[in-house]
Structures are given as structure tokens and as C-alpha cells.
Amino acid sequence: MSRRHTPPVRRTRRAVLAFAGAAALAAAAAPALATSPSDDGKTIAAAAAASHSAPKRTVLLVHGAWADSSSWTPVIDRLRAQGYPVQAIANPLRGLASDAAYVKSRIESIEGPVILVGHSYGGAVIGEAATEEPNVKALVYVAAFAPDKGESLGTLVAKNPGSHATPDALNPVPFDMGNGVSGVDLSIKPDKYRVP
């Protein structure tokens, strides 16, 4: 009897994506269920019914440094099937401050409540972008960086050994934005990246 074997990395990625969808749905539904019980004990049922008729929160998905917005496709499909408005934005990957400013501008373009979901580096971006944004109702971190105020990503990586995003594994490529501003794109060196 032959059985198809799915590589562990694929199973893990599917599990992360499934978790992301479930977490975003839970964050969207939580406010409706977070009420105190009424005298008649029907508050939770009423809140759940109201949550189905009220406009749903927009879920804004932010990818990490080694991905693009298409990595959220399975999550988008699941959330849309549940009736949630979803946007997977293209994280510019030009630095935490400018990436957070871009995400903040996208938050401000959305009417109504927003749930921010970040994966990997996207977690640090959503944490910064959500600051002083009253329509952000939840932050969901999916295998993501969640630095404390003033804590750098480099500090987090150094604190938690095992990351493959170390200087010896990265390939810096300078870029010019055409306005006198330049920067450096980073990619993982192919010989340091393993696909099982």
C-alpha cells in the first residue's frame, strides 16, 4: 500500500496558514463574544447573532521579508468564504519605519474596524503601524516578530538562536530610488537555503 508523503516543510506551512486564518477569524469574532452574561443568560447567543448581521472587520494581511502578498492566498480564500473583507498588501520591505508608515496609510484608507495580521517580519511592521490607529481592533502574529518598544529585530534574532537570517547567509544588493536616496535589499544566499 503506497502512501503519499508530504514533506514536513509543506505541512508546517499549511499549518501556519490554517492557523493564521483561524486566528484572524477568532480575532474578528472575539468582540461579539466578549460581553458579560445578562440576567437571562442569552447574551452570548445574542452577541453571536449580532456579529453575523453586523459588518465584518476588514482583515489586513502583511507578509514577511522572504515572501510576497500571494503567500496569503489560502488564508484569503478561507476568510472570504466566511464573508470577511480581506486585503493582502505588498509590504515594500524598505525598512521598518517606512514599511510601517506604508501599512499605516493603508489602515487609514479603510473605513471601519481593522484586524492586522503579520507573518515573520510583518509582525514587527503591524506592531509599529497600529500605533495610535483607533480602527485597529486586533493584532494577530503568525510565527512573527513582536518586538517590545525600543527593541530591534537584530536584538530579537540574537536572543533566539537558530535563525537562518544571519549576516553570513544574506546577500546585500544596493538599490537607488532615483531621488538621491539609496538602500540595500537583502536576499538569502541560495547555497544557504535548504528545501527538503
C-alpha atoms as an extended CHARMM CRD file, in Angstrom:
* protein
*
       196  EXT
         1         1  MET       CA              0.0000000000        0.0000000000        0.0000000000  PROA      1               0.0000000000
         2         2  SER       CA              1.5630000000        3.2370000000       -1.0810000000  PROA      2               0.0000000000
         3         3  ARG       CA              1.0530000000        6.4370000000        0.8100000000  PROA      3               0.0000000000
         4         4  ARG       CA              1.9340000000        9.8700000000       -0.4750000000  PROA      4               0.0000000000
         5         5  HSD       CA              4.3970000000       11.6170000000        1.8050000000  PROA      5               0.0000000000
         6         6  THR       CA              4.1420000000       15.3960000000        2.1880000000  PROA      6               0.0000000000
         7         7  PRO       CA              7.4520000000       16.9690000000        3.1650000000  PROA      7               0.0000000000
         8         8  PRO       CA              7.4210000000       18.3610000000        6.7300000000  PROA      8               0.0000000000
         9         9  VAL       CA              8.0620000000       21.9140000000        5.4930000000  PROA      9               0.0000000000
        10        10  ARG       CA              4.8720000000       21.8770000000        3.4220000000  PROA      10              0.0000000000
        11        11  ARG       CA              2.8490000000       20.5010000000        6.3210000000  PROA      11              0.0000000000
        12        12  THR       CA              4.2640000000       23.1840000000        8.5680000000  PROA      12              0.0000000000
        13        13  ARG       CA              3.4750000000       25.9660000000        6.0800000000  PROA      13              0.0000000000
        14        14  ARG       CA             -0.0660000000       24.6740000000        5.6420000000  PROA      14              0.0000000000
        15        15  ALA       CA             -0.4720000000       24.5140000000        9.4120000000  PROA      15              0.0000000000
        16        16  VAL       CA              0.7910000000       28.1040000000        9.7860000000  PROA      16              0.0000000000
        17        17  LEU       CA             -1.5780000000       29.3280000000        7.0740000000  PROA      17              0.0000000000
        18        18  ALA       CA             -4.5060000000       27.4330000000        8.5820000000  PROA      18              0.0000000000
        19        19  PHE       CA             -3.6450000000       28.8640000000       11.9860000000  PROA      19              0.0000000000
        20        20  ALA       CA             -3.4610000000       32.3760000000       10.5080000000  PROA      20              0.0000000000
        21        21  GLY       CA             -6.9350000000       32.0420000000        9.0710000000  PROA      21              0.0000000000
        22        22  ALA       CA             -8.3370000000       30.6480000000       12.3040000000  PROA      22              0.0000000000
        23        23  ALA       CA             -6.6260000000       33.3360000000       14.3900000000  PROA      23              0.0000000000
        24        24  ALA       CA             -7.9350000000       36.1210000000       12.1870000000  PROA      24              0.0000000000
        25        25  LEU       CA            -11.4530000000       34.6750000000       12.3660000000  PROA      25              0.0000000000
        26        26  ALA       CA            -11.1870000000       34.3580000000       16.1480000000  PROA      26              0.0000000000
        27        27  ALA       CA             -9.9650000000       37.9440000000       16.4560000000  PROA      27              0.0000000000
        28        28  ALA       CA            -12.8650000000       39.1070000000       14.3140000000  PROA      28              0.0000000000
        29        29  ALA       CA            -15.4500000000       37.2250000000       16.3480000000  PROA      29              0.0000000000
        30        30  ALA       CA            -13.9870000000       37.8180000000       19.8260000000  PROA      30              0.0000000000
        31        31  PRO       CA            -15.5590000000       41.2400000000       20.4940000000  PROA      31              0.0000000000
        32        32  ALA       CA            -19.0340000000       39.8620000000       19.8660000000  PROA      32              0.0000000000
        33        33  LEU       CA            -18.4440000000       37.1130000000       22.4070000000  PROA      33              0.0000000000
        34        34  ALA       CA            -16.5860000000       39.1940000000       24.9900000000  PROA      34              0.0000000000
        35        35  THR       CA            -19.6800000000       40.5390000000       26.7350000000  PROA      35              0.0000000000
        36        36  SER       CA            -20.7770000000       39.7630000000       30.2400000000  PROA      36              0.0000000000
        37        37  PRO       CA            -23.7520000000       37.4210000000       30.6250000000  PROA      37              0.0000000000
        38        38  SER       CA            -27.1260000000       39.0720000000       31.0210000000  PROA      38              0.0000000000
        39        39  ASP       CA            -29.7040000000       38.1520000000       33.6220000000  PROA      39              0.0000000000
        40        40  ASP       CA            -31.4380000000       35.8270000000       31.1890000000  PROA      40              0.0000000000
        41        41  GLY       CA            -28.2000000000       34.1070000000       30.0770000000  PROA      41              0.0000000000
        42        42  LYS       CA            -28.7940000000       34.8410000000       26.3940000000  PROA      42              0.0000000000
        43        43  THR       CA            -26.0940000000       37.4970000000       25.8860000000  PROA      43              0.0000000000
        44        44  ILE       CA            -23.6040000000       35.2400000000       24.1360000000  PROA      44              0.0000000000
        45        45  ALA       CA            -26.2120000000       33.9060000000       21.7070000000  PROA      45              0.0000000000
        46        46  ALA       CA            -27.4640000000       37.4410000000       21.0030000000  PROA      46              0.0000000000
        47        47  ALA       CA            -23.9300000000       38.7320000000       20.5350000000  PROA      47              0.0000000000
        48        48  ALA       CA            -23.1340000000       35.8880000000       18.1580000000  PROA      48              0.0000000000
        49        49  ALA       CA            -26.2910000000       36.5890000000       16.1440000000  PROA      49              0.0000000000
        50        50  ALA       CA            -25.4530000000       40.3140000000       16.0500000000  PROA      50              0.0000000000
        51        51  SER       CA            -21.9400000000       39.5640000000       14.8570000000  PROA      51              0.0000000000
        52        52  HSD       CA            -23.3830000000       37.7370000000       11.8380000000  PROA      52              0.0000000000
        53        53  SER       CA            -25.5510000000       40.7080000000       10.8550000000  PROA      53              0.0000000000
        54        54  ALA       CA            -23.0200000000       43.4800000000       11.6350000000  PROA      54              0.0000000000
        55        55  PRO       CA            -20.4270000000       44.4710000000        9.0300000000  PROA      55              0.0000000000
        56        56  LYS       CA            -17.3620000000       42.2960000000        9.3810000000  PROA      56              0.0000000000
        57        57  ARG       CA            -13.9620000000       43.7000000000       10.2390000000  PROA      57              0.0000000000
        58        58  THR       CA            -11.5060000000       44.1070000000        7.3970000000  PROA      58              0.0000000000
        59        59  VAL       CA             -8.5550000000       41.7560000000        7.7140000000  PROA      59              0.0000000000
        60        60  LEU       CA             -5.3070000000       43.3330000000        6.5010000000  PROA      60              0.0000000000
        61        61  LEU       CA             -2.5640000000       40.7440000000        5.8810000000  PROA      61              0.0000000000
        62        62  VAL       CA              1.1210000000       41.7590000000        5.9250000000  PROA      62              0.0000000000
        63        63  HSD       CA              3.7500000000       39.3230000000        4.6730000000  PROA      63              0.0000000000
        64        64  GLY       CA              7.2920000000       38.9020000000        5.9450000000  PROA      64              0.0000000000
        65        65  ALA       CA             10.6520000000       39.6650000000        4.4070000000  PROA      65              0.0000000000
        66        66  TRP       CA             11.0960000000       36.4930000000        2.3550000000  PROA      66              0.0000000000
        67        67  ALA       CA              7.6030000000       36.3440000000        0.8660000000  PROA      67              0.0000000000
        68        68  ASP       CA              5.0850000000       38.3960000000       -1.0650000000  PROA      68              0.0000000000
        69        69  SER       CA              1.3700000000       39.0170000000       -0.6690000000  PROA      69              0.0000000000
        70        70  SER       CA              0.4890000000       35.9070000000       -2.6960000000  PROA      70              0.0000000000
        71        71  SER       CA              1.6940000000       33.7830000000        0.2330000000  PROA      71              0.0000000000
        72        72  TRP       CA             -1.6100000000       34.6590000000        1.9350000000  PROA      72              0.0000000000
        73        73  THR       CA             -3.8010000000       33.1910000000       -0.8450000000  PROA      73              0.0000000000
        74        74  PRO       CA             -5.0950000000       30.1760000000        1.1650000000  PROA      74              0.0000000000
        75        75  VAL       CA             -5.8970000000       32.4420000000        4.1330000000  PROA      75              0.0000000000
        76        76  ILE       CA             -7.6420000000       34.9630000000        1.8740000000  PROA      76              0.0000000000
        77        77  ASP       CA             -9.7930000000       32.2050000000        0.3920000000  PROA      77              0.0000000000
        78        78  ARG       CA            -10.8580000000       30.9560000000        3.8310000000  PROA      78              0.0000000000
        79        79  LEU       CA            -11.6100000000       34.4090000000        5.2030000000  PROA      79              0.0000000000
        80        80  ARG       CA            -13.5760000000       35.4760000000        2.1300000000  PROA      80              0.0000000000
        81        81  ALA       CA            -15.5900000000       32.2490000000        2.3160000000  PROA      81              0.0000000000
        82        82  GLN       CA            -16.6070000000       33.4240000000        5.8050000000  PROA      82              0.0000000000
        83        83  GLY       CA            -17.6280000000       36.8250000000        4.4290000000  PROA      83              0.0000000000
        84        84  TYR       CA            -14.6630000000       38.8650000000        5.6510000000  PROA      84              0.0000000000
        85        85  PRO       CA            -13.2690000000       41.7110000000        3.5660000000  PROA      85              0.0000000000
        86        86  VAL       CA             -9.5750000000       40.9290000000        3.1430000000  PROA      86              0.0000000000
        87        87  GLN       CA             -6.5800000000       42.7950000000        1.7770000000  PROA      87              0.0000000000
        88        88  ALA       CA             -3.1250000000       41.2640000000        1.4180000000  PROA      88              0.0000000000
        89        89  ILE       CA             -0.8580000000       44.2220000000        0.8410000000  PROA      89              0.0000000000
        90        90  ALA       CA              2.5710000000       44.2830000000       -0.7450000000  PROA      90              0.0000000000
        91        91  ASN       CA              4.9380000000       45.0850000000        2.1080000000  PROA      91              0.0000000000
        92        92  PRO       CA              7.5660000000       47.3770000000        0.4680000000  PROA      92              0.0000000000
        93        93  LEU       CA             10.4550000000       45.8960000000        2.5260000000  PROA      93              0.0000000000
        94        94  ARG       CA             12.4110000000       49.1460000000        2.6660000000  PROA      94              0.0000000000
        95        95  GLY       CA             12.9100000000       49.3550000000        6.4360000000  PROA      95              0.0000000000
        96        96  LEU       CA             10.7160000000       49.0570000000        9.4920000000  PROA      96              0.0000000000
        97        97  ALA       CA              9.8110000000       52.7580000000        9.7810000000  PROA      97              0.0000000000
        98        98  SER       CA              8.9100000000       53.2320000000        6.1120000000  PROA      98              0.0000000000
        99        99  ASP       CA              7.1510000000       49.8540000000        5.8640000000  PROA      99              0.0000000000
       100       100  ALA       CA              5.0740000000       50.6750000000        8.9620000000  PROA      100             0.0000000000
       101       101  ALA       CA              4.2390000000       54.1110000000        7.5210000000  PROA      101             0.0000000000
       102       102  TYR       CA              3.0020000000       52.4490000000        4.3270000000  PROA      102             0.0000000000
       103       103  VAL       CA              0.8470000000       49.9520000000        6.2450000000  PROA      103             0.0000000000
       104       104  LYS       CA             -0.4810000000       52.8120000000        8.4230000000  PROA      104             0.0000000000
       105       105  SER       CA             -1.5510000000       54.6530000000        5.2540000000  PROA      105             0.0000000000
       106       106  ARG       CA             -3.4110000000       51.5240000000        4.1270000000  PROA      106             0.0000000000
       107       107  ILE       CA             -5.1150000000       51.2220000000        7.5400000000  PROA      107             0.0000000000
       108       108  GLU       CA             -6.2470000000       54.8310000000        7.2800000000  PROA      108             0.0000000000
       109       109  SER       CA             -7.7640000000       54.1670000000        3.8480000000  PROA      109             0.0000000000
       110       110  ILE       CA            -10.1250000000       51.5340000000        5.2900000000  PROA      110             0.0000000000
       111       111  GLU       CA            -13.4650000000       52.5650000000        6.7440000000  PROA      111             0.0000000000
       112       112  GLY       CA            -14.4350000000       50.6380000000        9.8480000000  PROA      112             0.0000000000
       113       113  PRO       CA            -12.6130000000       48.2440000000       12.1420000000  PROA      113             0.0000000000
       114       114  VAL       CA             -9.4170000000       46.5050000000       11.0090000000  PROA      114             0.0000000000
       115       115  ILE       CA             -7.6470000000       43.3420000000       12.1120000000  PROA      115             0.0000000000
       116       116  LEU       CA             -3.9320000000       43.3790000000       11.2780000000  PROA      116             0.0000000000
       117       117  VAL       CA             -2.2220000000       40.0430000000       10.6650000000  PROA      117             0.0000000000
       118       118  GLY       CA              1.5560000000       39.8510000000       10.2840000000  PROA      118             0.0000000000
       119       119  HSD       CA              3.8430000000       36.9560000000        9.4430000000  PROA      119             0.0000000000
       120       120  SER       CA              7.5580000000       36.9430000000       10.3320000000  PROA      120             0.0000000000
       121       121  TYR       CA              8.9520000000       40.4640000000        9.7730000000  PROA      121             0.0000000000
       122       122  GLY       CA              5.3720000000       41.5760000000        9.0590000000  PROA      122             0.0000000000
       123       123  GLY       CA              4.6990000000       41.1970000000       12.7900000000  PROA      123             0.0000000000
       124       124  ALA       CA              7.1350000000       43.9900000000       13.6080000000  PROA      124             0.0000000000
       125       125  VAL       CA              5.5710000000       46.1020000000       10.8480000000  PROA      125             0.0000000000
       126       126  ILE       CA              1.9830000000       45.7180000000       12.1180000000  PROA      126             0.0000000000
       127       127  GLY       CA              3.0720000000       46.4740000000       15.6910000000  PROA      127             0.0000000000
       128       128  GLU       CA              4.5270000000       49.7990000000       14.5630000000  PROA      128             0.0000000000
       129       129  ALA       CA              1.7350000000       50.6020000000       12.1020000000  PROA      129             0.0000000000
       130       130  ALA       CA             -1.0610000000       50.0570000000       14.6380000000  PROA      130             0.0000000000
       131       131  THR       CA              0.2300000000       52.7480000000       16.9920000000  PROA      131             0.0000000000
       132       132  GLU       CA             -2.4490000000       55.4040000000       17.5330000000  PROA      132             0.0000000000
       133       133  GLU       CA             -4.7900000000       53.8520000000       14.9490000000  PROA      133             0.0000000000
       134       134  PRO       CA             -8.2110000000       53.6970000000       16.6380000000  PROA      134             0.0000000000
       135       135  ASN       CA             -9.8000000000       51.4960000000       13.9780000000  PROA      135             0.0000000000
       136       136  VAL       CA             -7.2660000000       48.6800000000       14.5860000000  PROA      136             0.0000000000
       137       137  LYS       CA             -9.1350000000       46.2610000000       16.8320000000  PROA      137             0.0000000000
       138       138  ALA       CA             -6.7420000000       43.3000000000       16.9140000000  PROA      138             0.0000000000
       139       139  LEU       CA             -3.1960000000       42.3090000000       16.0560000000  PROA      139             0.0000000000
       140       140  VAL       CA             -2.5620000000       38.7040000000       15.0220000000  PROA      140             0.0000000000
       141       141  TYR       CA              1.0410000000       37.4740000000       14.9520000000  PROA      141             0.0000000000
       142       142  VAL       CA              1.6600000000       34.3560000000       12.8620000000  PROA      142             0.0000000000
       143       143  ALA       CA              5.1550000000       32.9840000000       13.5050000000  PROA      143             0.0000000000
       144       144  ALA       CA              6.1030000000       36.6460000000       13.6900000000  PROA      144             0.0000000000
       145       145  PHE       CA              8.4070000000       39.1190000000       15.3590000000  PROA      145             0.0000000000
       146       146  ALA       CA              6.7080000000       41.1090000000       18.1060000000  PROA      146             0.0000000000
       147       147  PRO       CA              9.4190000000       43.4140000000       19.4630000000  PROA      147             0.0000000000
       148       148  ASP       CA              8.8960000000       45.4150000000       22.6280000000  PROA      148             0.0000000000
       149       149  LYS       CA              9.0520000000       49.1900000000       22.3470000000  PROA      149             0.0000000000
       150       150  GLY       CA             12.6520000000       50.1500000000       21.5450000000  PROA      150             0.0000000000
       151       151  GLU       CA             13.7040000000       46.5450000000       20.8530000000  PROA      151             0.0000000000
       152       152  SER       CA             15.2930000000       45.9170000000       17.4450000000  PROA      152             0.0000000000
       153       153  LEU       CA             14.7770000000       42.9330000000       15.1990000000  PROA      153             0.0000000000
       154       154  GLY       CA             18.5170000000       42.2700000000       15.4030000000  PROA      154             0.0000000000
       155       155  THR       CA             18.2140000000       42.0000000000       19.1770000000  PROA      155             0.0000000000
       156       156  LEU       CA             15.3540000000       39.5360000000       18.8450000000  PROA      156             0.0000000000
       157       157  VAL       CA             17.2390000000       37.4000000000       16.3300000000  PROA      157             0.0000000000
       158       158  ALA       CA             20.3360000000       37.3850000000       18.5640000000  PROA      158             0.0000000000
       159       159  LYS       CA             18.2240000000       36.4500000000       21.6160000000  PROA      159             0.0000000000
       160       160  ASN       CA             16.6890000000       33.4590000000       19.8820000000  PROA      160             0.0000000000
       161       161  PRO       CA             19.3560000000       31.2730000000       18.2880000000  PROA      161             0.0000000000
       162       162  GLY       CA             18.5020000000       29.1600000000       15.2750000000  PROA      162             0.0000000000
       163       163  SER       CA             17.5970000000       31.8450000000       12.7810000000  PROA      163             0.0000000000
       164       164  HSD       CA             18.9750000000       31.3620000000        9.3100000000  PROA      164             0.0000000000
       165       165  ALA       CA             18.7370000000       35.1040000000        8.6200000000  PROA      165             0.0000000000
       166       166  THR       CA             22.2780000000       35.7510000000        9.8190000000  PROA      166             0.0000000000
       167       167  PRO       CA             24.7340000000       38.1220000000        8.0950000000  PROA      167             0.0000000000
       168       168  ASP       CA             26.7050000000       35.2470000000        6.5250000000  PROA      168             0.0000000000
       169       169  ALA       CA             23.5050000000       33.9020000000        4.8990000000  PROA      169             0.0000000000
       170       170  LEU       CA             22.3950000000       37.2150000000        3.4280000000  PROA      170             0.0000000000
       171       171  ASN       CA             23.2420000000       38.7330000000        0.0730000000  PROA      171             0.0000000000
       172       172  PRO       CA             23.1520000000       42.5660000000        0.1780000000  PROA      172             0.0000000000
       173       173  VAL       CA             22.2380000000       44.2900000000       -3.1000000000  PROA      173             0.0000000000
       174       174  PRO       CA             22.3570000000       48.1130000000       -3.2110000000  PROA      174             0.0000000000
       175       175  PHE       CA             19.4850000000       49.9760000000       -4.8620000000  PROA      175             0.0000000000
       176       176  ASP       CA             18.8430000000       53.5820000000       -5.8560000000  PROA      176             0.0000000000
       177       177  MET       CA             15.3260000000       55.0050000000       -5.5900000000  PROA      177             0.0000000000
       178       178  GLY       CA             16.1250000000       57.6200000000       -8.2370000000  PROA      178             0.0000000000
       179       179  ASN       CA             15.7200000000       60.5790000000       -5.9020000000  PROA      179             0.0000000000
       180       180  GLY       CA             19.1630000000       60.5370000000       -4.3330000000  PROA      180             0.0000000000
       181       181  VAL       CA             18.0790000000       58.0050000000       -1.7250000000  PROA      181             0.0000000000
       182       182  SER       CA             19.6770000000       54.5910000000       -1.7540000000  PROA      182             0.0000000000
       183       183  GLY       CA             19.3630000000       51.4680000000        0.3090000000  PROA      183             0.0000000000
       184       184  VAL       CA             20.1950000000       47.8000000000        0.4190000000  PROA      184             0.0000000000
       185       185  ASP       CA             17.9430000000       44.8740000000       -0.4450000000  PROA      185             0.0000000000
       186       186  LEU       CA             18.7260000000       41.6180000000        1.3030000000  PROA      186             0.0000000000
       187       187  SER       CA             18.1420000000       38.1670000000       -0.0770000000  PROA      187             0.0000000000
       188       188  ILE       CA             19.0920000000       34.7750000000        1.2620000000  PROA      188             0.0000000000
       189       189  LYS       CA             22.1050000000       33.2590000000       -0.4630000000  PROA      189             0.0000000000
       190       190  PRO       CA             20.8700000000       30.2520000000       -2.4670000000  PROA      190             0.0000000000
       191       191  ASP       CA             23.5740000000       27.9560000000       -1.0670000000  PROA      191             0.0000000000
       192       192  LYS       CA             22.3260000000       28.7270000000        2.4840000000  PROA      192             0.0000000000
       193       193  TYR       CA             18.6900000000       27.9350000000        1.7140000000  PROA      193             0.0000000000
       194       194  ARG       CA             17.5150000000       24.3450000000        2.0100000000  PROA      194             0.0000000000
       195       195  VAL       CA             14.3780000000       22.9040000000        0.5120000000  PROA      195             0.0000000000
       196       196  PRO       CA             13.7180000000       19.3870000000        1.8200000000  PROA      196             0.0000000000
